[in-house]
């Protein structure tokens, strides 16, 4: 009897959720399953030693599926306030990252409207996103749960270029549901042109990594 009641309650909750969110919620369920299956990061490859800060920064960026993007709002209600949004990112197919984070976005997004006017922004990524910090029982804010912030300017990837082809492969291979996103939203590829790299992966405060050193190592 208990099991029957539990099944009925779960079914009722699911039906209620679908009623509230409509078919959009169903779409999210389907794409979640697909991406969970396709985006399997090799958790057996341990991060580099914390002293190898350039390599650690590249490791975090390459093994991140999303980033917190911070920028200055240009919207009427929040004008001049700092804002943040989460965007799916990729610096390349698994095992083939180049260190530059790419995103797939639409002008319908406030963040893109705002960065069109002021392209300065930062992307923060952390190993708290995956299982590393959880397995070691590290709070996301704890210094030895590594995080990196890339500071620079976001810019569009030129259409019809080899870089656009790379950006598409980088994102679609890691986020397969992007292939099915609405065509009438006019999505396009952007990248962060990195000017500063800041990492926290140990005690003692943040370390600024030379940008050339960042690009000259492999994760």
Backbone as JSON Lines, residues from 0, in Angstrom:
{"i":0,"aa":"X","n":[0.84,-1.21,0.0],"ca":[0.0,0.0,0.0],"c":[0.88,1.26,0.0]}
{"i":1,"aa":"X","n":[1.95,1.25,0.81],"ca":[2.84,2.41,0.89],"c":[3.45,2.71,-0.48]}
{"i":2,"aa":"X","n":[3.91,1.64,-1.16],"ca":[4.53,1.82,-2.47],"c":[3.54,2.4,-3.47]}
{"i":3,"aa":"X","n":[2.29,1.95,-3.4],"ca":[1.26,2.44,-4.32],"c":[1.01,3.92,-4.09]}
{"i":4,"aa":"X","n":[0.91,4.32,-2.82],"ca":[0.69,5.74,-2.5],"c":[1.85,6.59,-3.0]}
{"i":5,"aa":"X","n":[3.08,6.07,-2.83],"ca":[4.26,6.81,-3.27],"c":[4.25,7.02,-4.77]}
{"i":6,"aa":"X","n":[3.9,5.98,-5.51],"ca":[3.84,6.07,-6.97],"c":[2.81,7.1,-7.4]}
{"i":7,"aa":"X","n":[1.65,7.09,-6.73],"ca":[0.58,8.04,-7.07],"c":[1.04,9.47,-6.81]}
{"i":8,"aa":"X","n":[1.72,9.69,-5.67],"ca":[2.2,11.03,-5.34],"c":[3.23,11.53,-6.35]}
{"i":9,"aa":"X","n":[4.18,10.67,-6.72],"ca":[5.2,11.06,-7.69],"c":[4.58,11.37,-9.03]}
{"i":10,"aa":"X","n":[3.62,10.54,-9.46],"ca":[2.94,10.78,-10.73],"c":[2.2,12.1,-10.71]}
{"i":11,"aa":"X","n":[1.53,12.39,-9.59],"ca":[0.78,13.64,-9.47],"c":[1.71,14.84,-9.55]}
{"i":12,"aa":"X","n":[2.87,14.74,-8.9],"ca":[3.84,15.84,-8.95],"c":[4.34,16.06,-10.36]}
{"i":13,"aa":"X","n":[4.61,14.99,-11.09],"ca":[5.1,15.12,-12.46],"c":[4.06,15.77,-13.35]}
{"i":14,"aa":"X","n":[2.8,15.32,-13.21],"ca":[1.72,15.89,-14.02],"c":[1.56,17.36,-13.7]}
{"i":15,"aa":"X","n":[1.64,17.71,-12.4],"ca":[1.51,19.11,-12.01],"c":[2.64,19.95,-12.6]}
{"i":16,"aa":"X","n":[3.87,19.41,-12.61],"ca":[4.99,20.15,-13.17],"c":[4.79,20.39,-14.65]}
{"i":17,"aa":"X","n":[4.31,19.38,-15.36],"ca":[4.09,19.53,-16.79],"c":[2.98,20.53,-17.06]}
{"i":18,"aa":"X","n":[2.0,20.58,-16.16],"ca":[0.92,21.55,-16.33],"c":[1.43,22.97,-16.15]}
{"i":19,"aa":"X","n":[2.31,23.17,-15.18],"ca":[2.83,24.51,-14.9],"c":[3.75,24.98,-16.01]}
{"i":20,"aa":"X","n":[4.67,24.09,-16.46],"ca":[5.71,24.52,-17.38],"c":[5.41,24.16,-18.84]}
{"i":21,"aa":"X","n":[4.41,23.36,-19.07],"ca":[4.06,23.02,-20.44],"c":[5.09,22.12,-21.08]}
{"i":22,"aa":"X","n":[5.07,22.12,-22.43],"ca":[5.95,21.23,-23.17],"c":[7.42,21.61,-22.99]}
{"i":23,"aa":"X","n":[7.69,22.87,-22.62],"ca":[9.07,23.31,-22.43],"c":[9.77,22.46,-21.38]}
{"i":24,"aa":"X","n":[9.04,22.09,-20.32],"ca":[9.62,21.27,-19.27],"c":[9.95,19.88,-19.79]}
{"i":25,"aa":"X","n":[9.08,19.34,-20.64],"ca":[9.34,18.04,-21.24],"c":[10.61,18.09,-22.06]}
{"i":26,"aa":"X","n":[10.79,19.17,-22.81],"ca":[11.99,19.36,-23.61],"c":[13.23,19.32,-22.74]}
{"i":27,"aa":"X","n":[13.16,19.97,-21.57],"ca":[14.31,19.98,-20.67],"c":[14.64,18.58,-20.17]}
{"i":28,"aa":"X","n":[13.6,17.79,-19.87],"ca":[13.85,16.43,-19.41],"c":[14.6,15.65,-20.48]}
{"i":29,"aa":"X","n":[14.15,15.76,-21.72],"ca":[14.75,14.98,-22.8],"c":[16.2,15.39,-23.05]}
{"i":30,"aa":"X","n":[16.46,16.68,-23.08],"ca":[17.81,17.13,-23.38],"c":[18.76,16.82,-22.23]}
{"i":31,"aa":"X","n":[18.24,16.85,-21.01],"ca":[19.07,16.51,-19.85],"c":[19.58,15.08,-19.97]}
{"i":32,"aa":"X","n":[18.68,14.15,-20.32],"ca":[19.07,12.76,-20.47],"c":[20.12,12.61,-21.55]}
{"i":33,"aa":"X","n":[19.94,13.29,-22.66],"ca":[20.88,13.19,-23.76],"c":[22.25,13.71,-23.37]}
{"i":34,"aa":"X","n":[22.29,14.86,-22.71],"ca":[23.56,15.45,-22.37],"c":[24.26,14.66,-21.25]}
{"i":35,"aa":"X","n":[23.47,14.1,-20.34],"ca":[24.08,13.29,-19.3],"c":[24.8,12.1,-19.92]}
{"i":36,"aa":"X","n":[24.21,11.55,-20.99],"ca":[24.8,10.38,-21.63],"c":[26.05,10.76,-22.43]}
{"i":37,"aa":"X","n":[26.0,11.9,-23.11],"ca":[27.07,12.28,-24.02],"c":[28.22,13.01,-23.35]}
{"i":38,"aa":"X","n":[27.94,13.78,-22.31],"ca":[28.98,14.6,-21.68],"c":[29.56,13.89,-20.47]}
{"i":39,"aa":"X","n":[30.39,12.91,-20.71],"ca":[31.02,12.17,-19.62],"c":[32.48,12.6,-19.55]}
{"i":40,"aa":"X","n":[32.81,13.41,-18.57],"ca":[34.19,13.86,-18.4],"c":[35.0,12.77,-17.73]}
{"i":41,"aa":"X","n":[36.21,12.57,-18.2],"ca":[37.09,11.54,-17.66],"c":[37.51,11.9,-16.24]}
{"i":42,"aa":"X","n":[36.75,11.39,-15.28],"ca":[37.0,11.73,-13.88],"c":[38.25,11.02,-13.35]}
{"i":43,"aa":"X","n":[38.8,10.07,-14.11],"ca":[39.99,9.36,-13.65],"c":[41.24,10.22,-13.78]}
{"i":44,"aa":"X","n":[41.2,11.22,-14.64],"ca":[42.35,12.09,-14.81],"c":[42.34,13.14,-13.71]}
{"i":45,"aa":"X","n":[43.28,13.02,-12.8],"ca":[43.34,13.93,-11.66],"c":[43.84,15.3,-12.1]}
{"i":46,"aa":"X","n":[43.42,16.35,-11.39],"ca":[43.95,17.69,-11.67],"c":[45.46,17.73,-11.44]}
{"i":47,"aa":"X","n":[46.15,18.66,-12.08],"ca":[47.59,18.8,-11.85],"c":[47.87,19.31,-10.43]}
{"i":48,"aa":"X","n":[49.11,19.27,-9.97],"ca":[49.44,19.82,-8.65],"c":[49.06,21.3,-8.57]}
{"i":49,"aa":"X","n":[48.69,21.75,-7.38],"ca":[48.22,23.13,-7.23],"c":[49.28,24.15,-7.57]}
{"i":50,"aa":"X","n":[50.55,23.75,-7.49],"ca":[51.64,24.68,-7.8],"c":[51.76,24.96,-9.3]}
{"i":51,"aa":"X","n":[51.21,24.09,-10.13],"ca":[51.25,24.29,-11.59],"c":[50.0,25.07,-11.99]}
{"i":52,"aa":"X","n":[50.02,26.36,-11.68],"ca":[48.8,27.17,-11.77],"c":[48.29,27.33,-13.2]}
{"i":53,"aa":"X","n":[49.19,27.46,-14.17],"ca":[48.75,27.61,-15.56],"c":[48.05,26.33,-16.03]}
{"i":54,"aa":"X","n":[48.65,25.2,-15.69],"ca":[48.06,23.93,-16.09],"c":[46.75,23.68,-15.35]}
{"i":55,"aa":"X","n":[46.69,24.07,-14.08],"ca":[45.44,23.92,-13.33],"c":[44.33,24.77,-13.95]}
{"i":56,"aa":"X","n":[44.67,26.0,-14.33],"ca":[43.67,26.88,-14.95],"c":[43.12,26.25,-16.22]}
{"i":57,"aa":"X","n":[44.0,25.71,-17.06],"ca":[43.56,25.07,-18.29],"c":[42.73,23.82,-17.99]}
{"i":58,"aa":"X","n":[43.12,23.09,-16.97],"ca":[42.38,21.88,-16.59],"c":[40.94,22.23,-16.21]}
{"i":59,"aa":"X","n":[40.79,23.27,-15.38],"ca":[39.45,23.67,-14.95],"c":[38.61,24.12,-16.14]}
{"i":60,"aa":"X","n":[39.19,24.95,-16.99],"ca":[38.44,25.47,-18.14],"c":[38.01,24.32,-19.05]}
{"i":61,"aa":"X","n":[38.93,23.41,-19.33],"ca":[38.59,22.33,-20.27],"c":[37.56,21.37,-19.7]}
{"i":62,"aa":"X","n":[37.56,21.19,-18.39],"ca":[36.63,20.24,-17.78],"c":[35.35,20.89,-17.26]}
{"i":63,"aa":"X","n":[35.09,22.11,-17.67],"ca":[33.87,22.81,-17.25],"c":[32.83,22.78,-18.37]}
{"i":64,"aa":"X","n":[31.59,22.52,-17.99],"ca":[30.48,22.54,-18.95],"c":[29.74,23.87,-18.92]}
{"i":65,"aa":"X","n":[29.93,24.65,-17.86],"ca":[29.26,25.94,-17.75],"c":[30.13,26.91,-16.96]}
{"i":66,"aa":"X","n":[29.81,28.18,-17.09],"ca":[30.55,29.22,-16.37],"c":[29.6,30.29,-15.9]}
{"i":67,"aa":"X","n":[29.96,30.96,-14.81],"ca":[29.24,32.15,-14.37],"c":[29.86,33.34,-15.09]}
{"i":68,"aa":"X","n":[29.05,34.03,-15.88],"ca":[29.52,35.2,-16.63],"c":[29.09,36.46,-15.88]}
{"i":69,"aa":"X","n":[30.06,37.3,-15.53],"ca":[29.78,38.55,-14.83],"c":[30.03,39.72,-15.79]}
{"i":70,"aa":"X","n":[29.13,40.71,-15.74],"ca":[29.21,41.84,-16.65],"c":[28.45,43.01,-16.05]}
{"i":71,"aa":"X","n":[28.5,44.17,-16.69],"ca":[27.78,45.34,-16.21],"c":[26.47,45.47,-16.96]}
{"i":72,"aa":"X","n":[25.37,45.54,-16.19],"ca":[24.05,45.61,-16.81],"c":[23.82,46.94,-17.52]}
{"i":73,"aa":"X","n":[23.15,46.86,-18.66],"ca":[22.74,48.05,-19.41],"c":[21.21,48.14,-19.49]}
{"i":74,"aa":"X","n":[20.54,47.23,-18.75],"ca":[19.08,47.2,-18.78],"c":[18.5,48.32,-17.9]}
{"i":75,"aa":"X","n":[17.3,48.76,-18.21],"ca":[16.7,49.89,-17.52],"c":[16.57,49.64,-16.02]}
{"i":76,"aa":"X","n":[16.11,48.46,-15.65],"ca":[15.84,48.18,-14.23],"c":[17.12,47.99,-13.43]}
{"i":77,"aa":"X","n":[18.16,47.47,-14.05],"ca":[19.4,47.14,-13.33],"c":[20.61,47.9,-13.86]}
{"i":78,"aa":"X","n":[20.38,48.99,-14.56],"ca":[21.45,49.72,-15.24],"c":[22.62,50.05,-14.3]}
{"i":79,"aa":"X","n":[23.84,49.73,-14.77],"ca":[25.1,50.0,-14.08],"c":[25.38,49.05,-12.91]}
{"i":80,"aa":"X","n":[24.45,48.17,-12.58],"ca":[24.71,47.19,-11.53],"c":[25.48,46.01,-12.11]}
{"i":81,"aa":"X","n":[26.32,45.36,-11.31],"ca":[26.96,44.13,-11.77],"c":[25.92,43.02,-11.86]}
{"i":82,"aa":"X","n":[25.99,42.23,-12.9],"ca":[25.05,41.14,-13.1],"c":[25.82,39.86,-13.41]}
{"i":83,"aa":"X","n":[25.15,38.74,-13.23],"ca":[25.75,37.46,-13.56],"c":[24.74,36.53,-14.18]}
{"i":84,"aa":"X","n":[25.21,35.67,-15.06],"ca":[24.35,34.67,-15.66],"c":[25.18,33.43,-15.95]}
{"i":85,"aa":"X","n":[24.53,32.29,-16.0],"ca":[25.22,31.04,-16.3],"c":[25.09,30.73,-17.79]}
{"i":86,"aa":"X","n":[26.21,30.47,-18.44],"ca":[26.2,30.07,-19.85],"c":[26.95,28.75,-20.01]}
{"i":87,"aa":"X","n":[26.45,27.92,-20.9],"ca":[27.17,26.7,-21.24],"c":[28.42,27.07,-22.03]}
{"i":88,"aa":"X","n":[29.53,26.43,-21.73],"ca":[30.8,26.78,-22.37],"c":[31.53,25.53,-22.84]}
{"i":89,"aa":"X","n":[32.5,25.76,-23.71],"ca":[33.42,24.7,-24.12],"c":[34.64,25.35,-24.76]}
{"i":90,"aa":"X","n":[35.81,24.82,-24.43],"ca":[37.03,25.3,-25.1],"c":[37.51,24.3,-26.14]}
{"i":91,"aa":"X","n":[36.67,23.3,-26.41],"ca":[37.0,22.31,-27.42],"c":[36.42,20.95,-27.06]}
{"i":92,"aa":"X","n":[36.37,20.03,-28.02],"ca":[35.94,18.67,-27.71],"c":[36.81,18.08,-26.61]}
{"i":93,"aa":"X","n":[36.26,17.13,-25.87],"ca":[37.02,16.53,-24.77],"c":[38.36,16.02,-25.26]}
{"i":94,"aa":"X","n":[39.42,16.46,-24.6],"ca":[40.77,16.06,-24.97],"c":[41.42,16.95,-26.0]}
{"i":95,"aa":"X","n":[40.68,17.95,-26.51],"ca":[41.22,18.81,-27.58],"c":[40.92,20.28,-27.32]}
{"i":96,"aa":"X","n":[41.02,20.72,-26.09],"ca":[40.72,22.11,-25.77],"c":[41.85,23.05,-26.16]}
{"i":97,"aa":"X","n":[41.48,24.28,-26.51],"ca":[42.51,25.27,-26.86],"c":[42.63,26.39,-25.83]}
{"i":98,"aa":"X","n":[41.82,26.33,-24.75],"ca":[41.91,27.32,-23.69],"c":[40.98,28.5,-23.83]}
{"i":99,"aa":"X","n":[40.41,28.7,-25.01],"ca":[39.49,29.81,-25.24],"c":[38.05,29.32,-25.05]}
{"i":100,"aa":"X","n":[37.29,29.89,-24.12],"ca":[35.91,29.45,-23.92],"c":[34.97,30.03,-24.98]}
{"i":101,"aa":"X","n":[34.17,29.16,-25.56],"ca":[33.18,29.56,-26.56],"c":[31.78,29.39,-25.99]}
{"i":102,"aa":"X","n":[30.84,30.22,-26.45],"ca":[29.44,30.13,-26.04],"c":[28.55,30.24,-27.27]}
{"i":103,"aa":"X","n":[27.32,29.76,-27.13],"ca":[26.33,29.76,-28.21],"c":[25.13,30.53,-27.68]}
{"i":104,"aa":"X","n":[24.89,31.72,-28.21],"ca":[23.95,32.65,-27.57],"c":[23.05,33.33,-28.59]}
{"i":105,"aa":"X","n":[22.07,34.07,-28.06],"ca":[21.1,34.79,-28.88],"c":[21.0,36.23,-28.4]}
{"i":106,"aa":"X","n":[20.67,37.12,-29.31],"ca":[20.46,38.53,-28.95],"c":[19.25,38.71,-28.04]}
{"i":107,"aa":"X","n":[18.44,37.67,-27.88],"ca":[17.28,37.76,-26.98],"c":[17.72,37.77,-25.52]}
{"i":108,"aa":"X","n":[18.95,37.37,-25.26],"ca":[19.44,37.31,-23.88],"c":[19.95,38.68,-23.42]}
{"i":109,"aa":"X","n":[19.54,39.08,-22.23],"ca":[19.98,40.37,-21.68],"c":[21.5,40.48,-21.64]}
{"i":110,"aa":"X","n":[22.16,39.39,-21.25],"ca":[23.62,39.43,-21.12],"c":[24.29,39.77,-22.45]}
{"i":111,"aa":"X","n":[23.73,39.29,-23.53],"ca":[24.32,39.55,-24.84],"c":[24.01,40.98,-25.29]}
{"i":112,"aa":"X","n":[22.81,41.44,-25.01],"ca":[22.48,42.83,-25.31],"c":[23.41,43.78,-24.55]}
{"i":113,"aa":"X","n":[23.69,43.43,-23.29],"ca":[24.53,44.29,-22.45],"c":[25.99,44.27,-22.88]}
{"i":114,"aa":"X","n":[26.51,43.08,-23.19],"ca":[27.92,43.0,-23.59],"c":[28.14,43.5,-25.01]}
{"i":115,"aa":"X","n":[27.09,43.65,-25.79],"ca":[27.22,44.33,-27.08],"c":[27.61,45.79,-26.86]}
{"i":116,"aa":"X","n":[27.15,46.36,-25.74],"ca":[27.44,47.77,-25.43],"c":[28.74,47.93,-24.64]}
{"i":117,"aa":"X","n":[29.03,46.97,-23.8],"ca":[30.27,46.97,-23.02],"c":[30.75,45.53,-22.94]}
{"i":118,"aa":"X","n":[31.73,45.2,-23.74],"ca":[32.13,43.8,-23.92],"c":[32.97,43.25,-22.77]}
{"i":119,"aa":"X","n":[33.32,44.1,-21.81],"ca":[34.13,43.62,-20.69],"c":[33.33,42.66,-19.81]}
{"i":120,"aa":"X","n":[33.92,41.54,-19.5],"ca":[33.23,40.56,-18.64],"c":[34.25,39.57,-18.09]}
{"i":121,"aa":"X","n":[33.78,38.72,-17.21],"ca":[34.62,37.66,-16.67],"c":[33.83,36.37,-16.62]}
{"i":122,"aa":"X","n":[34.53,35.26,-16.78],"ca":[33.93,33.93,-16.69],"c":[34.6,33.18,-15.55]}
{"i":123,"aa":"X","n":[33.8,32.69,-14.62],"ca":[34.33,31.92,-13.49],"c":[33.89,30.48,-13.61]}
{"i":124,"aa":"X","n":[34.85,29.56,-13.46],"ca":[34.59,28.13,-13.52],"c":[35.25,27.46,-12.32]}
{"i":125,"aa":"X","n":[34.69,26.36,-11.88],"ca":[35.18,25.71,-10.66],"c":[35.06,24.2,-10.76]}
{"i":126,"aa":"X","n":[35.96,23.5,-10.09],"ca":[35.86,22.04,-10.04],"c":[34.73,21.58,-9.13]}
{"i":127,"aa":"X","n":[34.09,22.52,-8.44],"ca":[32.89,22.16,-7.67],"c":[31.76,21.74,-8.59]}
{"i":128,"aa":"X","n":[31.89,22.07,-9.87],"ca":[30.87,21.68,-10.84],"c":[30.78,20.16,-11.0]}
{"i":129,"aa":"X","n":[31.91,19.49,-10.9],"ca":[31.93,18.04,-11.06],"c":[32.0,17.32,-9.72]}
{"i":130,"aa":"X","n":[32.64,16.16,-9.73],"ca":[32.67,15.32,-8.53],"c":[33.93,15.52,-7.68]}
{"i":131,"aa":"X","n":[34.93,16.21,-8.22],"ca":[36.23,16.3,-7.53],"c":[36.1,16.83,-6.11]}
{"i":132,"aa":"X","n":[35.5,18.0,-5.95],"ca":[35.41,18.63,-4.62],"c":[34.46,17.85,-3.7]}
{"i":133,"aa":"X","n":[33.39,17.31,-4.28],"ca":[32.45,16.53,-3.47],"c":[33.12,15.29,-2.91]}
{"i":134,"aa":"X","n":[33.89,14.61,-3.75],"ca":[34.56,13.39,-3.3],"c":[35.57,13.68,-2.19]}
{"i":135,"aa":"X","n":[36.17,14.85,-2.23],"ca":[37.15,15.23,-1.21],"c":[36.51,16.01,-0.06]}
{"i":136,"aa":"X","n":[35.17,16.12,-0.11],"ca":[34.41,16.81,0.93],"c":[34.88,18.27,1.11]}
{"i":137,"aa":"X","n":[35.08,18.94,-0.01],"ca":[35.51,20.33,-0.01],"c":[34.34,21.24,-0.32]}
{"i":138,"aa":"X","n":[34.13,22.25,0.51],"ca":[33.12,23.25,0.21],"c":[33.54,24.02,-1.04]}
{"i":139,"aa":"X","n":[32.6,24.42,-1.91],"ca":[32.96,25.15,-3.12],"c":[33.79,26.4,-2.87]}
{"i":140,"aa":"X","n":[33.64,27.03,-1.68],"ca":[34.38,28.25,-1.38],"c":[35.76,27.96,-0.8]}
{"i":141,"aa":"X","n":[36.02,26.73,-0.42],"ca":[37.29,26.39,0.21],"c":[38.42,26.51,-0.81]}
{"i":142,"aa":"X","n":[39.57,27.07,-0.43],"ca":[40.64,27.36,-1.39],"c":[41.13,26.16,-2.19]}
{"i":143,"aa":"X","n":[41.1,24.97,-1.6],"ca":[41.61,23.81,-2.32],"c":[40.57,23.15,-3.23]}
{"i":144,"aa":"X","n":[39.4,23.77,-3.32],"ca":[38.42,23.4,-4.36],"c":[38.66,24.41,-5.49]}
{"i":145,"aa":"X","n":[39.49,24.06,-6.48],"ca":[40.02,25.05,-7.42],"c":[38.96,25.77,-8.25]}
{"i":146,"aa":"X","n":[39.21,27.07,-8.47],"ca":[38.37,27.87,-9.34],"c":[39.23,28.84,-10.13]}
{"i":147,"aa":"X","n":[38.79,29.18,-11.31],"ca":[39.53,30.1,-12.16],"c":[38.57,31.16,-12.7]}
{"i":148,"aa":"X","n":[39.06,32.39,-12.8],"ca":[38.29,33.47,-13.41],"c":[39.08,34.03,-14.59]}
{"i":149,"aa":"X","n":[38.46,34.0,-15.75],"ca":[39.05,34.55,-16.96],"c":[38.43,35.92,-17.2]}
{"i":150,"aa":"X","n":[39.27,36.93,-17.34],"ca":[38.81,38.3,-17.51],"c":[39.19,38.77,-18.92]}
{"i":151,"aa":"X","n":[38.25,39.42,-19.58],"ca":[38.55,39.91,-20.92],"c":[37.35,40.55,-21.57]}
{"i":152,"aa":"X","n":[37.29,40.4,-22.88],"ca":[36.18,40.97,-23.66],"c":[35.56,39.87,-24.5]}
{"i":153,"aa":"X","n":[34.23,39.85,-24.51],"ca":[33.53,38.84,-25.29],"c":[33.29,39.38,-26.69]}
{"i":154,"aa":"X","n":[33.51,38.53,-27.69],"ca":[33.37,38.98,-29.07],"c":[32.78,37.86,-29.94]}
{"i":155,"aa":"X","n":[32.16,38.27,-31.01],"ca":[31.55,37.3,-31.92],"c":[32.61,36.57,-32.73]}
{"i":156,"aa":"X","n":[32.35,35.3,-32.98],"ca":[33.19,34.53,-33.87],"c":[32.71,34.79,-35.3]}
{"i":157,"aa":"X","n":[33.62,35.09,-36.19],"ca":[33.24,35.44,-37.56],"c":[32.61,34.26,-38.29]}
{"i":158,"aa":"X","n":[31.54,34.54,-39.02],"ca":[30.84,33.51,-39.78],"c":[31.73,32.96,-40.89]}
{"i":159,"aa":"X","n":[31.57,31.67,-41.16],"ca":[32.25,31.06,-42.29],"c":[33.74,30.84,-42.1]}
{"i":160,"aa":"X","n":[34.23,30.96,-40.88],"ca":[35.66,30.79,-40.62],"c":[35.94,29.41,-40.04]}
{"i":161,"aa":"X","n":[37.21,29.03,-40.06],"ca":[37.58,27.76,-39.43],"c":[37.35,27.82,-37.92]}
{"i":162,"aa":"X","n":[37.46,29.03,-37.35],"ca":[37.2,29.16,-35.92],"c":[35.73,28.92,-35.61]}
{"i":163,"aa":"X","n":[34.83,29.36,-36.48],"ca":[33.41,29.1,-36.25],"c":[33.14,27.6,-36.29]}
{"i":164,"aa":"X","n":[33.78,26.91,-37.23],"ca":[33.62,25.45,-37.31],"c":[34.13,24.78,-36.04]}
{"i":165,"aa":"X","n":[35.25,25.29,-35.51],"ca":[35.79,24.73,-34.27],"c":[34.85,25.01,-33.1]}
{"i":166,"aa":"X","n":[34.33,26.24,-33.03],"ca":[33.42,26.6,-31.94],"c":[32.18,25.71,-31.97]}
{"i":167,"aa":"X","n":[31.67,25.44,-33.16],"ca":[30.49,24.59,-33.28],"c":[30.79,23.17,-32.81]}
{"i":168,"aa":"X","n":[31.92,22.63,-33.24],"ca":[32.29,21.29,-32.81],"c":[32.53,21.26,-31.3]}
{"i":169,"aa":"X","n":[33.18,22.3,-30.79],"ca":[33.48,22.37,-29.36],"c":[32.21,22.34,-28.53]}
{"i":170,"aa":"X","n":[31.23,23.14,-28.9],"ca":[30.0,23.26,-28.11],"c":[29.02,22.13,-28.38]}
{"i":171,"aa":"X","n":[28.8,21.79,-29.64],"ca":[27.81,20.77,-29.96],"c":[28.24,19.39,-29.49]}
{"i":172,"aa":"X","n":[29.54,19.13,-29.43],"ca":[30.01,17.83,-28.95],"c":[29.83,17.69,-27.44]}
{"i":173,"aa":"X","n":[29.85,18.82,-26.73],"ca":[29.71,18.79,-25.28],"c":[28.28,19.09,-24.82]}
{"i":174,"aa":"X","n":[27.53,19.78,-25.67],"ca":[26.15,20.17,-25.36],"c":[25.26,19.82,-26.57]}
{"i":175,"aa":"X","n":[24.98,18.53,-26.78],"ca":[24.29,18.1,-27.99],"c":[22.92,18.72,-28.21]}
{"i":176,"aa":"X","n":[22.23,19.1,-27.14],"ca":[20.88,19.66,-27.3],"c":[20.91,21.0,-28.02]}
{"i":177,"aa":"X","n":[22.07,21.65,-28.07],"ca":[22.17,22.93,-28.78],"c":[21.77,22.79,-30.25]}
{"i":178,"aa":"X","n":[21.98,21.61,-30.81],"ca":[21.64,21.38,-32.22],"c":[20.15,21.56,-32.48]}
{"i":179,"aa":"X","n":[19.35,21.42,-31.43],"ca":[17.89,21.48,-31.6],"c":[17.29,22.79,-31.11]}
{"i":180,"aa":"X","n":[18.11,23.73,-30.71],"ca":[17.58,25.0,-30.21],"c":[16.89,25.76,-31.33]}
{"i":181,"aa":"X","n":[15.87,26.57,-31.01],"ca":[15.03,27.21,-32.03],"c":[15.83,28.05,-33.03]}
{"i":182,"aa":"X","n":[15.6,27.8,-34.32],"ca":[16.3,28.54,-35.37],"c":[15.92,30.01,-35.37]}
{"i":183,"aa":"X","n":[14.66,30.31,-35.0],"ca":[14.21,31.7,-35.08],"c":[14.79,32.57,-33.96]}
{"i":184,"aa":"X","n":[15.58,31.96,-33.06],"ca":[16.26,32.75,-32.03],"c":[17.61,33.27,-32.53]}
{"i":185,"aa":"X","n":[18.0,32.8,-33.72],"ca":[19.23,33.28,-34.36],"c":[20.47,33.19,-33.46]}
{"i":186,"aa":"X","n":[20.71,31.98,-32.98],"ca":[21.89,31.76,-32.14],"c":[23.18,31.93,-32.95]}
{"i":187,"aa":"X","n":[24.23,32.34,-32.27],"ca":[25.53,32.51,-32.91],"c":[26.61,32.24,-31.88]}
{"i":188,"aa":"X","n":[27.85,32.12,-32.35],"ca":[28.97,31.77,-31.48],"c":[29.74,33.02,-31.05]}
{"i":189,"aa":"X","n":[30.14,33.01,-29.78],"ca":[31.0,34.07,-29.25],"c":[32.14,33.42,-28.47]}
{"i":190,"aa":"X","n":[33.17,34.21,-28.2],"ca":[34.3,33.71,-27.42],"c":[34.79,34.82,-26.49]}
{"i":191,"aa":"X","n":[35.51,34.41,-25.46],"ca":[36.14,35.4,-24.58],"c":[37.57,35.61,-25.04]}
{"i":192,"aa":"X","n":[37.9,36.85,-25.36],"ca":[39.29,37.21,-25.64],"c":[39.96,37.51,-24.3]}
{"i":193,"aa":"X","n":[40.78,36.59,-23.85],"ca":[41.29,36.61,-22.48],"c":[42.41,37.64,-22.3]}
{"i":194,"aa":"X","n":[42.26,38.47,-21.26],"ca":[43.28,39.47,-20.92],"c":[43.91,39.22,-19.55]}
{"i":195,"aa":"X","n":[43.2,38.54,-18.67],"ca":[43.7,38.22,-17.34],"c":[43.23,36.81,-16.96]}
{"i":196,"aa":"X","n":[44.07,36.1,-16.22],"ca":[43.71,34.78,-15.69],"c":[43.98,34.79,-14.2]}
{"i":197,"aa":"X","n":[42.95,34.57,-13.4],"ca":[43.1,34.54,-11.94],"c":[42.65,33.18,-11.43]}
{"i":198,"aa":"X","n":[43.47,32.57,-10.61],"ca":[43.15,31.24,-10.09],"c":[43.29,31.19,-8.58]}
{"i":199,"aa":"X","n":[42.4,30.45,-7.96],"ca":[42.5,30.11,-6.53],"c":[42.44,28.6,-6.46]}
{"i":200,"aa":"X","n":[43.56,27.98,-6.09],"ca":[43.57,26.52,-5.97],"c":[44.31,26.05,-4.72]}
{"i":201,"aa":"X","n":[44.66,27.03,-3.86],"ca":[45.35,26.69,-2.61],"c":[45.27,27.89,-1.68]}
{"i":202,"aa":"X","n":[45.81,27.74,-0.48],"ca":[45.79,28.82,0.51],"c":[46.74,29.94,0.1]}
{"i":203,"aa":"X","n":[46.43,31.17,0.54],"ca":[47.32,32.28,0.26],"c":[46.76,33.32,-0.69]}
{"i":204,"aa":"X","n":[45.53,33.13,-1.14],"ca":[44.91,34.12,-2.0],"c":[45.05,33.8,-3.48]}
{"i":205,"aa":"X","n":[44.44,34.63,-4.32],"ca":[44.46,34.37,-5.76],"c":[45.83,34.6,-6.38]}
{"i":206,"aa":"X","n":[46.07,33.89,-7.48],"ca":[47.3,34.05,-8.25],"c":[46.91,34.46,-9.67]}
{"i":207,"aa":"X","n":[47.62,35.44,-10.2],"ca":[47.39,35.86,-11.58],"c":[48.4,35.15,-12.49]}
{"i":208,"aa":"X","n":[47.86,34.41,-13.43],"ca":[48.68,33.61,-14.34],"c":[48.95,34.42,-15.6]}
{"i":209,"aa":"X","n":[50.18,34.4,-16.07],"ca":[50.5,35.06,-17.33],"c":[49.68,34.43,-18.45]}
{"i":210,"aa":"X","n":[49.06,35.26,-19.28],"ca":[48.17,34.74,-20.32],"c":[48.93,33.85,-21.3]}
{"i":211,"aa":"X","n":[50.16,34.22,-21.64],"ca":[50.95,33.38,-22.55],"c":[51.24,32.02,-21.92]}
{"i":212,"aa":"X","n":[51.55,32.01,-20.63],"ca":[51.78,30.74,-19.94],"c":[50.51,29.9,-19.95]}
{"i":213,"aa":"X","n":[49.38,30.55,-19.78],"ca":[48.09,29.84,-19.79],"c":[47.89,29.12,-21.12]}
{"i":214,"aa":"X","n":[48.15,29.79,-22.21],"ca":[47.92,29.18,-23.53],"c":[49.01,28.2,-23.94]}
{"i":215,"aa":"X","n":[50.18,28.3,-23.31],"ca":[51.3,27.44,-23.73],"c":[51.33,26.08,-23.05]}
{"i":216,"aa":"X","n":[50.39,25.83,-22.13],"ca":[50.33,24.51,-21.5],"c":[49.1,23.77,-22.0]}
{"i":217,"aa":"X","n":[49.09,22.48,-21.77],"ca":[47.92,21.67,-22.11],"c":[47.32,21.13,-20.82]}
{"i":218,"aa":"X","n":[45.99,21.02,-20.78],"ca":[45.33,20.58,-19.53],"c":[45.63,19.11,-19.23]}
